[in-house]
């Protein structure tokens, strides 16, 4: 086979191939509404936000959807709206915002280990970690693969706990025929450019609880219900009208987006599954996964290179990659006080985070690009002994 770029061969791509890129509708579809919005002078949290919330609610089959400025602000406000006090159980293998939202509410994170094959929070371990200080459980739909939501609902009900989900990656995902967004007390989605349903920046809180919906709605406006007499410590977390206009259009192409990502994901699996030492996230066939990311688990003994060496070699091929999620939360500077308490209890979190590498996956990626990335990895593997020395 041809030499990989790190050994002097030609790079797979002449220019950098990004790890992701938003899948957006043509501007013509939003032009008239954007012009009307500008002309009206009503540029935030007005009729187009309400229309977007209605579209999201109808798509998900949810009782209520509340648009916010980001998934992070949605998570922060959800905890404030539920009046949580005490400890919240969550995975450490997740993005910063999951844990940060807990600290912003002066709550204590309790990190629990993940399933070694699905990378999702383990319900049995969660059940064993519950104490009289536990007030809520916060699972994550990691990489757009739904957590075991019904099991968490049973655990929360048995222990009289609040249950909310970081659904940042999972707009459009399903468990059976039921959409993510209809489980627990509230599920919070991200609509940032790396996600499938894009508003630019933004988030959606989906809930069946009428009072929680009310508190979230006023919480995004500082806690003011219009009386100028705040009852809740809120934020400025309103969504802009332009973001909502964009979001209403991207909802329409969400299913198409998911189908395209699934198709590309399957090509990657077909091309890379025969290489020793590469494994993929285990996905239950009853789930519809958004494939927000394309994570590869690299076993360094079997593959002949570790994750970091593969990343370095792919950089020379002009292929962008990310080590999601490394380091895990409990090993980050901000969470250093929790390291000693949890590190030994999180062996799978540590192992997975040290060996995962996400490669490019987005709807605009061509099949030829997927094959080129796959072939670059194959070339690197075939020359692994020389790459290892390099």
ChimeraX attribute file (.defattr): number of C-alpha atoms within 10 A of each C-alpha:
attribute: neighborCount
match mode: 1-to-1
recipient: residues
	/A:1	9
	/A:2	14
	/A:3	15
	/A:4	26
	/A:5	20
	/A:6	18
	/A:7	15
	/A:8	10
	/A:9	13
	/A:10	14
	/A:11	20
	/A:12	22
	/A:13	15
	/A:14	10
	/A:15	10
	/A:16	14
	/A:17	20
	/A:18	15
	/A:19	18
	/A:20	20
	/A:21	17
	/A:22	18
	/A:23	19
	/A:24	20
	/A:25	16
	/A:26	9
	/A:27	11
	/A:28	8
	/A:29	12
	/A:30	15
	/A:31	13
	/A:32	10
	/A:33	16
	/A:34	19
	/A:35	11
	/A:36	11
	/A:37	19
	/A:38	12
	/A:39	10
	/A:40	9
	/A:41	8
	/A:42	14
	/A:43	18
	/A:44	16
	/A:45	20
	/A:46	15
	/A:47	15
	/A:48	25
	/A:49	25
	/A:50	16
	/A:51	16
	/A:52	25
	/A:53	23
	/A:54	19
	/A:55	18
	/A:56	25
	/A:57	21
	/A:58	13
	/A:59	16
	/A:60	21
	/A:61	16
	/A:62	18
	/A:63	16
	/A:64	24
	/A:65	29
	/A:66	25
	/A:67	30
	/A:68	35
	/A:69	24
	/A:70	25
	/A:71	28
	/A:72	24
	/A:73	25
	/A:74	31
	/A:75	33
	/A:76	23
	/A:77	29
	/A:78	25
	/A:79	22
	/A:80	22
	/A:81	22
	/A:82	17
	/A:83	11
	/A:84	19
	/A:85	16
	/A:86	14
	/A:87	20
	/A:88	24
	/A:89	24
	/A:90	26
	/A:91	29
	/A:92	30
	/A:93	29
	/A:94	26
	/A:95	19
	/A:96	15
	/A:97	17
	/A:98	26
	/A:99	28
	/A:100	18
	/A:101	22
	/A:102	22
	/A:103	15
	/A:104	13
	/A:105	17
	/A:106	13
	/A:107	17
	/A:108	18
	/A:109	25
	/A:110	22
	/A:111	26
	/A:112	26
	/A:113	25
	/A:114	24
	/A:115	16
	/A:116	16
	/A:117	14
	/A:118	18
	/A:119	25
	/A:120	25
	/A:121	29
	/A:122	21
	/A:123	22
	/A:124	14
	/A:125	13
	/A:126	21
	/A:127	17
	/A:128	9
	/A:129	13
	/A:130	20
	/A:131	10
	/A:132	8
	/A:133	11
	/A:134	21
	/A:135	22
	/A:136	23
	/A:137	26
	/A:138	23
	/A:139	28
	/A:140	31
	/A:141	25
	/A:142	26
	/A:143	24
	/A:144	24
	/A:145	29
	/A:146	27
	/A:147	24
	/A:148	16
	/A:149	21
	/A:150	13
	/A:151	13
	/A:152	24
	/A:153	18
	/A:154	13
	/A:155	20
	/A:156	20
	/A:157	13
	/A:158	10
	/A:159	15
	/A:160	12
	/A:161	18
	/A:162	21
	/A:163	23
	/A:164	28
	/A:165	27
	/A:166	28
	/A:167	31
	/A:168	29
	/A:169	28
	/A:170	30
	/A:171	31
	/A:172	21
	/A:173	25
	/A:174	21
	/A:175	20
	/A:176	11
	/A:177	10
	/A:178	14
	/A:179	20
	/A:180	30
	/A:181	34
	/A:182	20
	/A:183	21
	/A:184	24
	/A:185	19
	/A:186	29
	/A:187	29
	/A:188	31
	/A:189	29
	/A:190	30
	/A:191	26
	/A:192	20
	/A:193	17
	/A:194	19
	/A:195	25
	/A:196	32
	/A:197	32
	/A:198	27
	/A:199	30
	/A:200	22
	/A:201	19
	/A:202	27
	/A:203	31
	/A:204	31
	/A:205	32
	/A:206	33
	/A:207	26
	/A:208	18
	/A:209	13
	/A:210	11
	/A:211	12
	/A:212	19
	/A:213	21
	/A:214	14
	/A:215	21
	/A:216	28
	/A:217	24
	/A:218	24
	/A:219	29
	/A:220	25
	/A:221	20
	/A:222	18
	/A:223	22
	/A:224	19
	/A:225	17
	/A:226	9
	/A:227	7
	/A:228	9
	/A:229	9
	/A:230	15
	/A:231	14
	/A:232	19
	/A:233	15
	/A:234	22
	/A:235	19
	/A:236	14
	/A:237	25
	/A:238	24
	/A:239	25
	/A:240	22
	/A:241	25
	/A:242	22
	/A:243	23
	/A:244	28
	/A:245	22
	/A:246	24
	/A:247	28
	/A:248	23
	/A:249	21
	/A:250	21
	/A:251	22
	/A:252	15
	/A:253	15
	/A:254	19
	/A:255	17
	/A:256	12
	/A:257	22
	/A:258	23
	/A:259	16
	/A:260	18
	/A:261	24
	/A:262	20
	/A:263	12
	/A:264	23
	/A:265	17
	/A:266	11
	/A:267	16
	/A:268	21
	/A:269	16
	/A:270	11
	/A:271	16
	/A:272	20
	/A:273	13
	/A:274	11
	/A:275	14
	/A:276	15
	/A:277	19
	/A:278	17
	/A:279	18
	/A:280	17
	/A:281	18
	/A:282	13
	/A:283	14
	/A:284	12
	/A:285	9
	/A:286	10
	/A:287	17
	/A:288	24
	/A:289	26
	/A:290	27
	/A:291	26
	/A:292	24
	/A:293	25
	/A:294	23
	/A:295	22
	/A:296	21
	/A:297	21
	/A:298	24
	/A:299	19
	/A:300	17
	/A:301	10
	/A:302	12
	/A:303	17
	/A:304	21
	/A:305	20
	/A:306	19
	/A:307	20
	/A:308	16
	/A:309	17
	/A:310	22
	/A:311	21
	/A:312	15
	/A:313	23
	/A:314	23
	/A:315	17
	/A:316	20
	/A:317	26
	/A:318	18
	/A:319	24
	/A:320	18
	/A:321	21
	/A:322	16
	/A:323	18
	/A:324	20
	/A:325	21
	/A:326	21
	/A:327	18
	/A:328	21
	/A:329	25
	/A:330	26
	/A:331	18
	/A:332	14
	/A:333	11
	/A:334	13
	/A:335	15
	/A:336	12
	/A:337	12
	/A:338	18
	/A:339	15
	/A:340	11
	/A:341	12
	/A:342	17
	/A:343	17
	/A:344	10
	/A:345	13
	/A:346	18
	/A:347	14
	/A:348	18
	/A:349	29
	/A:350	22
	/A:351	12
	/A:352	23
	/A:353	21
	/A:354	21
	/A:355	20
	/A:356	26
	/A:357	23
	/A:358	19
	/A:359	24
	/A:360	20
	/A:361	25
	/A:362	26
	/A:363	21
	/A:364	15
	/A:365	18
	/A:366	12
	/A:367	13
	/A:368	9
	/A:369	17
	/A:370	19
	/A:371	16
	/A:372	16
	/A:373	23
	/A:374	20
	/A:375	18
	/A:376	23
	/A:377	22
	/A:378	18
	/A:379	17
	/A:380	28
	/A:381	21
	/A:382	18
	/A:383	17
	/A:384	18
	/A:385	12
	/A:386	12
	/A:387	20
	/A:388	15
	/A:389	6
	/A:390	10
